[in-house]
Amino acid sequence: MALDVIAAGEIYIDLVMSGFDHTPGPGEEAFAREFRREAGGGPVITALGLARLGRSTGIAGAVGAEDGAWLIERLARGGVDVSRVQCVPDEFTATTFVITDASDRTFFTYAGANRKFKAHIEGATHLHWAAPVDCSVFERIRASGMTISLDIGFAGSDPSALRALTLVDLFFPNEIEGQRMTGESDPEAILRAFEQAGARGVVLKLGARGAATLADGRLLHFDPPEVSPVDTTGAGDCFNAGYLHAWLAGKPPEECLRLGNICGALSTRALGGVAGFPTAEEIDCLLK
């Protein structure tokens, strides 16, 4: 039986530290009060979120043969099919050191096994691609009948990526990425610039201000629920999971935005990208 979603792209081990009392200078040291090792990267966080929402979900990516077993086990324990994860010999799993507080975070990253990832994707209704664009993959996937969503991240958000947007059904940039790609600063202007470039559907993530999209030419914008954030790592990827879950069920854009906002906002309650993802009961309560 085909999976609902395969999430593909860059996989990381996130080492998240918070609670520093100062920023060290060269040769100095600072100690974190809190630490968490967590599965990270866009496809990982979105896949785990979708699985928690009840979607049959797989992941395609690459890990290091030496240290990837923990990450594979973490994904499998979260209900994600890991049969498409490649183990790369003589390489470590990509790793990000995340220095975070309630307002923002800083990343120090080693790309590791992600540099060897080769996409072999089949057996699902939908592909969620969380990596820089690859038009050859998108063309092959569209020909197979799968729908596609895209989150290219900051590194891939340059104007040359606009050419790929006609090949995907949903595009999930954040505000900074949208500004870089379009040259616009106002959220509505960003969305209309994407529309003029031929994008099929764009959902603009606005951080603490929620998210916005265009529906039949009109702007839709919803604020997220109020939370006391601990760590915003992965909040955009959790938003993607909520939005996609509703979109795949054929829900209107208003409901997709609401569910995306709930999943993104509540994910910030704990360190790491997925520990704070809401339960079904929390989602039902907030939707009501």
Steps between C-alpha positions, in 0.01 A plus 500: 500500500632846409599737777322832536825699499871452443707783647837528328812711538752595762513297823680622813575415857419818692700571815296775664639712784336787687526700819838665444568795729734668251642469150862385518773682315800335329670257737218527758241246613133519593282227649144410397240432767295276266589249229307270267608265223221475244427388147516808279475638150193600304394157369559334838293748702219517246491120467483448876227763528293343223539157659380640832195639319424151369644518149692202360836662440844399376828683473769503231843629593851401600672433832852397593558128535689553826257720691170478310344211694372727780326729252345212305369350824359837609311535172368144510386546860311809384306295245697599189595245231881505477550256211612784269776628730848447354795412726813666364832330582799706617283798587318640803134595515453872441504677835383841614594670826203722587553787744151616591285715724134596500539759223734344243778250436841469335619196305846350451469218248702217347338371177637146531306220328254747346762568232463139380118489493350362178125527475320170431138584564195288426209342682309802631220736408696815586865609515612766747843620387703685766825589324618730220305456176564210265287546188594160360355333811186715487440424132537127562269509802231701321510251212427221751185676618621606846434847634794702635564752776827688539690667785842599369633668816715810520796354308288426194294819501649699213312634196622213280274265700193675358522281190406192704179640646291412195584133566378482861151522647592675825797718592575581866747793527542706813496879484877544464519238225209665320673837516824355360325330211264780393666823612174599673460574872124510560347152548218557253745638241720194549207266442385689189855496360509122539160476333622709206804270470262209438499337844206263544452559873711691753462509879714771661609428858521816711638368829317641803256673259368171364475430129334631185398378157300611198168328433314594181697824490424609856744510789437261790695559821461324835683561826633204701374409848684669786781299656804566720779383267801307625666420166383587148715234328291311244183705551469563126535128427231421756280762331559315173380175658178655624425682175576192288285274716199725443583563131526128425156457657360756255439769762463866393798737542353654815501164680845414366641827636337450840637149543844603375510788748398276789768242422770760443423709808463214748820337379696789656410389854799264528859471383546343157274483200246233595481458879235772532286394203135505614289196579174432320312610812680836511429558132129419537473736795665790316305444179175519696 
